Amino acid sequence: MFDSFVIVDWSAASQPKTGRDSIWICAVDRDGVERLVENPQTRHSAKNLLRELLSDAAARGERMLLGFDFPFGYPAGFAQRLGLNHAPPWRAVWDEIAARLKDAENNSNDRFTVAAEFNRRVSNRAFPFWGCPVRFTDDFLGPKHHNGHAADGLAEKRLIDRWMVGAQPCWKLAYTGSVGSQSLTGIPVVRALRDDPRWAQRARIWPFETGLAVPDAAQIVFAEVWPSWWRRDIRGDYGPPNDKAQVRTVARIFASADGTGALPTWFVGDPDLTAEQRRVVETEEAWTLGVIRARQRAAPAPTPTLPRLRGRGAPCVNRADETLPRKRGREDRRASGEPVGAEIASRVRKYAYLRDPEAIYRASFAAIRAEADLPRFPAVQRSLALRLAHAAGDVAILDDLVSSRGAVQAGRRALAAGMPILVDAE
């Protein structure tokens, strides 16, 4: 399908930055051979580098897929709440962000001011965007989660974010794992690259301009990716830092999928999406390329389950549940092939719960060791990483684990001295 693949790990840093938590770009050809790995200091430099790659590909007539690791869309209804009523909603939001954001060549930007203004327009309060340094706090943007989604109706996460374990909401602008600032600073760049007149007629944004389908008509395709989807496959020797390892690994994963013929299925997304879900994805929320099945699905509608047993095996029926039969006899149910009495008991799934604390720790630690790629961390940090993932119940948080030199040893000394533990939790 494609001649080259470019994976971009974005950053919303407010000053020039290289190394960990900065922009990393990797380009490979269709055989997975690396063309470049770059770590530009600024978003301006990154945009220029990507323009050069696109210009070369366009001149040679090559097909190129570019993946960026930030959300391309927002939960359904955001455009309307902003007062942007021209179609399509995704493009209205992109145009509005690009018109509002000021992002200088030295990385200084006003993303928190833009988010606060969007909050004012959406709710006239500090909702839905949140997370900022104290100096940016005002009536329309706060440093802490507002807990306002349940009452307001504007969803916290997109459909795709609920499909993926560990995906963060696009409203979260700061702190561990945040992606909101990356979207605000990244969307204007992708928009500018896509609209460059030298190749605009041959470029498409997936799935907004292609639908959830193979983009056969496009020479250049821009897509949202999430490297942590392949966290088990990230090669530590492709770093450090982990950002570099991620872009190098994922670029090769895409090239390999193209070579084996699997890549076209990735553009379809989850084939089980309903027509309404597809509409929302294609016009407002976007999708993450490579996700074809939910790792964690959105909560399904309640369905009837086998009733709990009481006494000698008679089913205990909740009379308020209209999904269960009310007045059908044993013979009626047996005649229709339904289980009765002891037959129901024999079909009830039995769970062997771990109750011994040590057994729980052993099972949890074993699962984390199997999934978390702990060897990517220095030996002194591994026990800390293990316990963090255990406490959170999610190995994805380790993708953002950072510490300064000597931090682990200092922490151990502090604990031994009886110092208190301060926890910042959402």
C-alpha positions in Angstrom: 0.0 0.0 0.0 2.7 2.5 1.0 6.3 3.2 0.1 7.2 4.8 3.4 6.0 5.2 7.0 6.6 8.1 9.3 5.7 7.9 13.0 5.8 11.1 15.1 5.9 11.3 18.9 4.7 14.8 19.6 5.4 17.2 22.5 3.7 20.4 23.8 6.9 21.6 25.5 7.0 25.4 26.0 10.7 25.7 25.3 13.2 23.9 23.0 13.7 20.4 24.2 15.4 17.1 23.2 15.7 13.7 24.7 12.9 12.3 26.8 9.4 13.8 26.5 10.3 15.7 23.3 9.5 15.2 19.6 10.8 12.1 18.0 10.3 11.3 14.3 11.2 8.0 12.6 10.8 7.2 8.9 11.2 3.7 7.4 10.7 2.3 3.9 8.3 -0.5 2.9 10.8 -3.1 4.0 11.2 -1.5 7.4 14.7 -0.1 6.6 15.2 3.1 8.6 15.5 6.3 6.5 15.9 8.7 9.5 15.4 9.1 13.2 15.3 12.7 14.3 14.8 14.6 17.6 13.9 18.2 16.6 14.1 20.7 19.4 10.9 22.6 18.5 7.5 22.0 16.8 8.5 24.5 14.1 11.6 22.4 13.3 9.5 19.3 13.3 7.0 20.8 10.9 9.8 21.8 8.5 11.4 18.3 8.6 8.0 16.7 7.9 7.5 19.1 5.0 10.8 18.0 3.5 9.8 14.3 3.8 6.4 15.0 2.2 8.0 17.0 -0.5 10.4 14.2 -1.4 7.7 11.6 -1.4 5.4 13.8 -3.5 8.2 14.4 -6.1 9.0 10.7 -6.4 5.3 9.8 -6.6 5.6 7.6 -3.4 2.8 6.8 -1.1 3.4 7.9 2.5 1.6 7.1 5.7 2.2 9.5 8.6 1.1 8.6 12.2 0.9 11.1 15.0 0.5 10.1 18.7 -2.2 12.5 19.7 -6.0 12.5 19.4 -7.3 13.9 16.1 -10.8 14.5 17.4 -12.8 15.3 20.5 -15.9 13.7 22.0 -19.1 14.1 20.0 -20.8 17.4 20.5 -17.7 19.5 21.2 -18.0 21.5 17.9 -21.6 22.3 18.5 -20.9 23.4 22.1 -18.3 25.8 20.8 -20.9 27.3 18.5 -19.2 25.8 15.4 -22.2 24.8 13.3 -20.7 24.4 9.9 -19.9 20.9 8.7 -18.0 18.8 9.1 -17.6 19.1 12.9 -14.0 17.8 13.0 -12.8 20.4 10.4 -14.6 23.2 12.2 -12.7 22.3 15.4 -9.4 22.0 13.6 -9.9 25.4 11.9 -10.8 27.0 15.2 -7.8 25.6 17.1 -5.4 26.7 14.3 -7.0 30.2 14.3 -6.7 30.6 18.1 -3.4 29.0 19.0 -0.2 31.1 19.0 2.9 28.8 18.8 6.2 30.6 18.4 9.3 29.2 16.7 10.9 28.8 20.2 8.0 26.6 21.4 6.4 29.3 23.6 2.6 29.0 23.2 -0.7 30.0 24.7 -2.5 26.6 24.8 -3.8 27.1 28.3 -5.3 30.4 27.3 -7.0 28.8 24.3 -8.3 25.9 26.5 -9.7 28.4 29.0 -11.5 30.3 26.2 -12.9 27.1 24.9 -14.2 26.3 28.4 -15.8 29.7 28.6 -17.6 29.1 25.3 -18.7 25.5 26.1 -19.8 25.9 29.7 -19.0 29.4 31.1 -16.9 27.6 33.7 -13.7 25.4 34.1 -15.1 22.6 32.0 -14.3 20.4 30.0 -10.5 21.1 29.7 -8.5 20.9 32.9 -4.9 20.5 34.2 -2.5 23.4 34.2 0.3 25.1 36.2 -1.1 27.3 39.0 -0.1 30.5 37.2 -2.6 29.7 34.4 -5.5 29.0 36.8 -8.5 31.3 36.4 -12.3 31.1 36.4 -12.3 29.0 33.2 -9.4 26.6 33.7 -8.3 24.7 36.8 -5.4 22.5 37.8 -7.6 19.7 39.0 -10.3 17.4 37.5 -13.6 19.2 37.6 -15.7 15.9 37.8 -18.3 17.6 35.6 -18.9 15.1 32.8 -21.7 13.1 34.4 -23.8 16.2 35.0 -22.9 18.1 31.9 -23.4 15.4 29.2 -20.3 16.1 27.2 -18.3 12.8 27.4 -15.0 12.6 29.1 -13.6 10.1 26.5 -14.1 9.4 22.9 -15.3 6.0 21.8 -11.8 4.9 20.8 -10.4 6.0 24.2 -12.9 3.7 25.9 -11.8 0.9 23.5 -8.1 1.1 24.6 -6.8 0.4 28.1 -4.9 3.4 29.5 -5.9 6.0 26.9 -6.1 9.4 28.5 -8.9 12.0 27.8 -8.2 14.8 25.4 -9.4 17.3 27.9 -6.5 16.6 30.2 -3.8 19.2 29.5 -1.1 18.3 32.0 0.4 15.6 34.3 1.3 12.0 33.7 0.0 10.6 30.4 -1.8 13.8 29.3 -2.5 14.2 25.6 -4.7 17.3 25.6 -1.8 19.8 25.1 -0.3 17.6 22.4 -3.6 17.8 20.5 -3.9 21.6 20.8 -0.4 22.1 19.5 -0.3 19.2 17.1 -3.6 19.6 15.2 -2.6 22.9 13.6 0.6 21.3 12.3 -1.1 18.3 10.8 -3.7 20.7 9.3 -1.0 22.8 7.7 0.9 19.8 6.3 -2.3 18.3 4.9 -3.3 21.6 3.2 0.1 22.4 1.7 -0.9 23.3 -1.9 2.0 21.2 -3.3 0.1 18.0 -2.4 -3.2 19.0 -0.9 -5.2 17.3 -3.7 -3.4 14.0 -3.0 -3.5 14.1 0.8 -6.2 12.8 3.2 -6.9 12.7 6.9 -8.0 9.2 8.0 -10.8 8.5 8.9 -12.3 12.0 8.5 -11.7 12.3 4.8 -11.6 8.6 3.9 -14.2 7.1 6.1 -13.3 3.9 8.0 -12.0 2.3 4.8 -8.8 1.7 2.9 -7.6 5.1 1.5 -6.9 3.9 -2.0 -7.3 7.3 -3.6 -4.8 9.1 -1.4 -1.0 9.3 -2.0 -0.4 10.9 1.5 -2.4 9.7 4.5 -2.3 11.3 8.0 -3.6 9.2 10.9 -3.7 9.1 14.7 -1.7 6.4 16.3 -1.0 5.3 19.9 2.4 3.6 20.3 1.3 2.2 23.7 -1.2 -0.1 21.9 1.9 -2.1 21.0 3.6 -1.6 24.4 4.5 -5.3 24.6 6.4 -5.1 21.3 8.4 -1.9 22.0 12.1 -2.8 21.7 14.1 -1.2 24.5 17.3 -1.4 22.5 15.8 1.1 20.0 16.1 3.7 22.7 16.8 5.4 25.0 14.6 7.2 25.6 11.4 5.2 25.4 9.9 7.8 23.0 12.7 7.0 20.5 12.2 3.3 21.0 8.4 3.7 20.4 8.6 5.5 17.1 11.3 3.2 15.7 9.4 0.1 16.7 5.9 1.3 15.6 7.2 2.5 12.2 8.5 -1.1 11.6 5.3 -2.6 12.8 3.3 -0.6 10.2 5.8 -1.6 7.5 5.5 -5.2 8.5 1.7 -5.1 8.5 1.8 -3.7 5.0 4.1 -6.4 3.9 1.9 -9.2 5.3 -1.3 -7.7 4.0 -2.7 -7.0 7.4 -2.6 -3.2 7.1 -5.8 -2.7 5.0 -7.8 -4.3 7.8 -6.5 -1.7 10.2 -8.1 1.1 8.2 -11.5 -0.4 8.7 -11.3 0.0 12.5 -13.5 -2.3 14.6 -15.9 -4.0 12.1 -18.5 -4.4 14.9 -19.1 -0.6 15.3 -22.7 0.4 14.8 -23.7 2.7 12.0 -24.1 5.6 14.5 -20.7 4.9 16.1 -19.1 4.9 12.6 -20.8 8.3 11.9 -19.4 9.8 15.1 -16.0 8.4 14.4 -15.9 9.7 10.8 -17.2 13.2 11.5 -16.1 14.1 15.0 -14.1 11.8 17.2 -11.6 10.0 14.9 -10.1 6.6 15.5 -6.7 5.2 16.3 -5.1 3.3 13.4 -4.3 -0.3 14.3 -7.2 -0.8 16.7 -9.6 -3.3 15.2 -10.9 -4.8 18.4 -11.5 -3.3 21.8 -9.0 -4.1 24.5 -11.5 -2.7 26.9 -15.0 -2.1 25.4 -17.4 0.6 26.4 -19.9 -0.6 29.0 -22.5 -2.6 27.2 -26.2 -2.3 27.8 -27.4 -4.5 30.8 -28.3 -8.1 29.7 -30.0 -10.8 31.8 -27.8 -13.2 33.5 -28.4 -16.5 35.3 -30.2 -15.9 38.6 -28.4 -16.4 41.8 -29.3 -19.7 43.6 -31.1 -19.8 46.9 -31.9 -22.7 49.1 -32.0 -26.1 47.3 -31.3 -24.8 43.8 -34.5 -22.9 43.1 -33.8 -19.8 41.0 -34.3 -16.5 42.7 -36.1 -14.3 40.2 -36.0 -10.5 40.5 -39.6 -9.6 39.8 -38.7 -6.1 38.8 -36.6 -7.4 36.0 -38.9 -7.5 33.0 -36.3 -9.4 31.0 -37.0 -12.5 33.1 -40.1 -14.7 32.7 -42.7 -14.2 35.5 -45.1 -17.1 35.6 -43.7 -20.0 33.7 -43.6 -23.4 35.3 -40.8 -26.0 35.4 -42.3 -28.1 32.7 -42.8 -25.1 30.4 -39.1 -24.2 30.8 -38.0 -27.8 30.3 -40.2 -28.2 27.2 -38.6 -25.1 25.7 -35.1 -26.5 26.4 -34.3 -24.1 29.2 -32.3 -25.4 32.2 -34.1 -25.9 35.4 -33.2 -26.6 39.0 -29.9 -28.4 39.4 -29.2 -27.9 35.7 -28.9 -24.2 36.3 -26.6 -24.8 39.3 -24.3 -26.9 37.2 -24.0 -24.1 34.6 -23.2 -21.3 37.0 -19.5 -20.3 36.6 -17.5 -20.8 39.7 -14.6 -18.5 40.5 -11.6 -19.4 42.6 -10.9 -16.1 44.3 -7.5 -15.5 45.8 -7.8 -14.5 49.4 -4.3 -14.8 50.7 -2.5 -11.4 50.3 0.8 -13.0 49.4 -0.9 -15.1 46.7 -2.6 -11.9 45.3 0.8 -10.1 45.2 2.4 -13.1 43.4 -0.3 -13.4 40.8 -0.3 -9.6 40.2 3.4 -9.3 40.0 3.6 -12.2 37.6 1.0 -10.6 35.3 2.9 -7.3 35.3 6.2 -8.9 34.6 4.7 -10.6 31.6 3.2 -7.4 30.2 5.2 -4.4 31.3 8.7 -4.9 29.7 10.4 -4.1 33.0 13.9 -4.6 31.6 13.5 -1.2 29.8 14.0 0.5 33.3 17.3 0.7 35.2 17.6 -2.2 37.6 17.2 0.1 40.6 13.8 1.3 39.3 12.2 -2.0 38.5 10.8 -2.8 41.9 9.3 0.7 42.0 7.8 0.3 38.5 6.4 -3.1 39.5 4.6 -1.8 42.6 3.3 1.3 40.8 1.6 -0.9 38.1 0.3 -3.2 40.8 -1.2 -0.3 42.7 -2.8 1.3 39.6 -3.9 -2.0 38.1 -2.6 -0.7 34.7 0.8 -1.3 33.2 0.2 1.6 30.7 1.2 4.1 33.4 4.7 2.8 33.2 5.0 4.3 29.7 5.3 7.7 31.3 7.4 6.8 34.3 10.4 9.1 34.8 12.7 9.9 37.7 15.7 12.0 38.3 19.1 10.6 39.1 19.2 9.1 42.6 15.4 9.6 43.2 14.8 5.9 44.1 17.6 5.8 46.6 16.5 9.1 48.1 12.9 7.8 48.4 14.0 4.7 50.2 16.1 6.7 52.7 13.1 9.0 53.3 10.8 6.1 54.0 13.3 4.5 56.3 13.5 7.8 58.2 9.7 7.8 58.7 8.9 10.6 56.2 5.2 11.0 55.1 4.0 9.9 51.7 2.2 12.6 49.7 -0.1 11.4 46.9 -1.5 13.5 44.0 -4.5 11.6 42.7 -7.1 12.6 40.1 
